[in-house]
Each structure stands twice: as structure tokens, then as C-alpha cells.
């Protein structure tokens, strides 16, 4: 069987996500495994080209991982005819221009999100993709998580009956940076640099809701900057101008009400950093990154409210774990493999720039909803 090799320019690999999730946990394991095997037995191998602004960091990463090529010349690599795919994990403010240049140069594109700082830019990117004919993919990693794969399977099998609601909790305490180092970069907390949890997470919640339940029809949001001052990577205090928490309520098609809390100023008292509970007339399920627990109507106990007595019901013990029934690898790697096979076959990827534009739209509407104190409809995006 034949083997083709795709050269991938990976921009932003010196950052946390670009390095850890995309290079180390996805592309390098695919390369080491001899590529991705297509249904016809052919293979798609990968060869990364590391792209960034720091020569020292790129040189060190290339040596550490046995990558032959690296460059600080983004324009050069985008216009290099031997490069097949451009991947972007830069800060959001640089993304739209880079994706535009790559698509105009005929490169297939795989990108983190948000794809742009504004809805207009995100829509322009989606329109450009339609005219170039390249294969474009946007990272929708949470839909590939084992927990959400199991949750989606329950939806497809009709386990819930009529779905009533979804509750989501995401977040953890991000240290301010004065006593202990912050786990996230300082630009995340500066609105002028494209930071903010609404911009960061509502694009995720849009595709999660679409992928599990259906189209988002309205949004009501309340954002907050709970921690007004933080310390940057050089130990300097700065004003946090972006929101670090967002509390959203979403009407989803079919009459489903979803509410998702997102916060970098919350301490975790749950099994995983993100959890989603779906409730329906015939059953409920709680999904995290890996596990999914379910309770069918026939196994639902009858709790009785009595504030004068301690609770004796072992509520958690009354749920059953949903089995994987398949090997569910790292979600980032699994989407990379799907995207690479789409590139090799010359077909569209299912999560495209139109989907990404809807995520940017929901973030913009969420911020506006909070500022205006009202519920907003989510209009259809026409490309």
C-alpha cells in the first residue's frame, strides 16, 4: 500500500497548547507510529516543521524531539511549496492574518480557536476557505474526549428520552502569580491582548452544545473579573482587564436549557476539571474528561427532603459507569488523525471555519449580553 508524507508547519509550538497537546501528544506519536492508516490500507505520514519567534527555543525543541527543520520565517514557510499543512496555535491576535496567508498560498489549515478576534474576521476566514478548495479543520478537542464520546453515544441511543437540560461546570483556581506562579499566561487576563474566559471558552461551549444537543438559539451571560490584579511572567503586577469568570444560560433547539459556569477563580470540588450533566425524562448522565456515569429512570431513587436529618442516601453509588466499548485515545491526536486522512483524501473536515465562526459569534454575544443585561438571540450566519 502507498504512503504519502505531509509536511506540517506548526506555528506556536513554543506555547503551552501548541507544544504539549499538538506536538508532543499528537504529531510526534503519529510520526513514531509510522503515520495514520487509511481504510484502504494506505498510510499518511507526517513531518513537522517547527515555527515560532524564538530561535533558541525552536532549536532546543527540535534537538530534544528529533525534528529536522525549524524556522522563525513564517512568511517563508507559508509560501514554501514543499509544505502541505499550516497549523496555528499562536495567540488569537495573530491568527486571522496567518490563516488568511496560508489559505491564499494553497495550504491546508488546521487551527486552534478562537480563529479570530471578531465575528467579521471569523466569517471572512470561513468564506475564504470556501473559495480556495483547501481542507480546513478547527480543533474541537472536547468532542473527542472519552467522557463526551460516551455522552454522545447515550444521546444517539435515546437513553435520555426527551432531553430537558444540561449543566456544565468548568474551571479551577489560577494563581495570581505573586506567591505561586500562574498556570496560564498573563495575556489571558488582558482584554487588549485578546484575553478573557468568555472569548476563550464560549467557542468551546458552542461546539460542545452543537455536538451533543443541537444549535444554540439564545444566550444570557454574566461575566466578571473576580481577581482585579495579577503578576506576569517577569513578576510585575498588572491590572486584569479581561473577565476571569462567565456564567451562561443557553437555549438549545428542541427546548433544551443549558447552563455552563466557566471560571479561573474557583476551587475544584468535583471529580474532573470539567463536567457536564444531561437530564432527560428517562435518564441522566454526568460526563467529564474521561468517565461518564449514568442513572436510568428505572434505577432512580426517591429522595425525601428533610433538613432535620442527615442525608443517608449514597447518591454517587446509585449511578453506573458507561463503558468505553472501544479504545479512546488522546482527543487531540484523534482529531489530528481524522484531519490528516481528510487532507489525503481531498475531502472537507467536519469541523470547519464556519463552526469556528459560530463559536466567535457566541463569545461576542455573551459579552454583549453581560454588558446589556439581557438575553440575546443567536442569528444564523450566512456565508
C-alpha positions, 0 to 999 in steps of 0.5 A, spaced: 500 500 500 502 507 498 504 512 503 504 519 502 508 524 507 505 531 509 509 536 511 506 540 517 508 547 519 506 548 526 506 555 528 506 556 536 509 550 538 513 554 543 506 555 547 503 551 552 497 548 547 501 548 541 507 544 544 504 539 549 497 537 546 499 538 538 506 536 538 508 532 543 501 528 544 499 528 537 504 529 531 510 526 534 506 519 536 503 519 529 510 520 526 513 514 531 507 510 529 509 510 522 503 515 520 495 514 520 492 508 516 487 509 511 481 504 510 484 502 504 490 500 507 494 506 505 498 510 510 499 518 511 505 520 514 507 526 517 513 531 518 513 537 522 516 543 521 517 547 527 515 555 527 515 560 532 519 567 534 524 564 538 530 561 535 533 558 541 527 555 543 525 552 536 532 549 536 532 546 543 525 543 541 527 540 535 534 537 538 530 534 544 524 531 539 528 529 533 525 534 528 529 536 522 527 543 520 525 549 524 524 556 522 522 563 525 520 565 517 513 564 517 512 568 511 517 563 508 514 557 510 507 559 508 509 560 501 514 554 501 511 549 496 514 543 499 509 544 505 502 541 505 499 543 512 499 550 516 497 549 523 496 555 528 496 555 535 499 562 536 495 567 540 488 569 537 491 576 535 495 573 530 491 568 527 486 571 522 492 574 518 496 567 518 490 563 516 488 568 511 496 567 508 496 560 508 489 559 505 491 564 499 498 560 498 494 553 497 495 550 504 491 546 508 489 549 515 488 546 521 487 551 527 486 552 534 480 557 536 478 562 537 480 563 529 479 570 530 478 576 534 471 578 531 465 575 528 467 579 521 474 576 521 471 569 523 466 569 517 471 572 512 476 566 514 470 561 513 468 564 506 475 564 504 476 557 505 470 556 501 473 559 495 480 556 495 478 548 495 483 547 501 481 542 507 480 546 513 479 543 520 478 547 527 480 543 533 474 541 537 478 537 542 472 536 547 468 532 542 473 527 542 474 526 549 472 519 552 467 522 557 463 526 551 464 520 546 460 516 551 455 522 552 454 522 545 453 515 544 447 515 550 444 521 546 444 517 539 441 511 543 435 515 546 437 513 553 435 520 555 428 520 552 426 527 551 432 531 553 430 537 558 437 540 560 444 540 561 449 543 566 456 544 565 461 546 570 468 548 568 474 551 571 479 551 577 483 556 581 489 560 577 494 563 581 495 570 581 502 569 580 505 573 586 506 567 591 505 561 586 506 562 579 500 562 574 498 556 570 496 560 564 499 566 561 498 573 563 495 575 556 489 571 558 487 576 563 488 582 558 482 584 554 487 588 549 491 582 548 485 578 546 484 575 553 478 573 557 474 566 559 468 568 555 472 569 548 476 563 550 471 558 552 464 560 549 467 557 542 468 551 546 461 551 549 458 552 542 461 546 539 460 542 545 452 544 545 452 543 537 455 536 538 451 533 543 444 537 543 443 541 537 444 549 535 444 554 540 438 559 539 439 564 545 444 566 550 444 570 557 451 571 560 454 574 566 461 575 566 466 578 571 473 579 573 473 576 580 481 577 581 482 585 579 490 584 579 495 579 577 503 578 576 506 576 569 511 572 567 517 577 569 513 578 576 510 585 575 503 586 577 498 588 572 491 590 572 486 584 569 482 587 564 479 581 561 473 577 565 476 571 569 469 568 570 462 567 565 456 564 567 451 562 561 444 560 560 443 557 553 437 555 549 438 549 545 433 547 539 428 542 541 427 546 548 433 544 551 436 549 557 443 549 558 447 552 563 455 552 563 459 556 569 466 557 566 471 560 571 479 561 573 477 563 580 474 557 583 476 551 587 475 544 584 470 540 588 468 535 583 471 529 580 474 532 573 476 539 571 470 539 567 463 536 567 457 536 564 450 533 566 444 531 561 437 530 564 432 527 560 425 524 562 428 517 562 435 518 564 441 522 566 448 522 565 454 526 568 460 526 563 467 529 564 474 528 561 474 521 561 468 517 565 461 518 564 456 515 569 449 514 568 442 513 572 436 510 568 429 512 570 428 505 572 434 505 577 432 512 580 431 513 587 426 517 591 429 522 595 425 525 601 427 532 603 428 533 610 433 538 613 432 535 620 436 529 618 442 527 615 442 525 608 443 517 608 442 516 601 449 514 597 447 518 591 454 517 587 453 509 588 446 509 585 449 511 578 453 506 573 459 507 569 458 507 561 463 503 558 468 505 553 466 499 548 472 501 544 479 504 545 479 512 546 485 515 545 488 522 546 482 527 543 487 531 540 491 526 536 484 523 534 482 529 531 489 530 528 488 523 525 481 524 522 484 531 519 490 528 516 486 522 512 481 528 510 487 532 507 489 525 503 483 524 501 481 531 498 475 531 502 472 537 507 473 536 515 467 536 519 469 541 523 470 547 519 471 555 519 464 556 519 463 552 526 469 556 528 465 562 526 459 560 530 463 559 536 466 567 535 459 569 534 457 566 541 463 569 545 461 576 542 454 575 544 455 573 551 459 579 552 454 583 549 449 580 553 453 581 560 454 588 558 446 589 556 443 585 561 439 581 557 438 575 553 440 575 546 438 571 540 443 567 536 442 569 528 444 564 523 450 566 519 450 566 512 456 565 508 
